[in-house]
Amino acid sequence: ALGIITRVTVQCENAFLLEANQTPAKLNYVLDNFDAIVHSAEHAKFWWFPHTDDCIIWKANRSNK
């Protein structure tokens, strides 16, 4: 099937603040606990530093502050 998109509706969210924290961790810990890490906050990501076993876990949730 071939089709052309002619209309797109975008629903925007009001601006909000995030309260974030960063935690050092080892790569094995991040991989072993990946599901728990990403489900423990509204926003989560991690950075792995190649050629090392070091990571930084970044998590953030909405804040009223």
C-alpha angles and dihedrals in degrees: 000000000000124000143163124226108228102168135031127186118205122194112204128204124222116257116271140178125246126212107207138185134189125211129186114232142163119258094241090055092050093048094045092049100032097123093048092048096051093044094048094074140029090242123026137164139151137213121216118201106220118236089025137076091234128115138168117221114209120193131172139179133185114277134204092202 
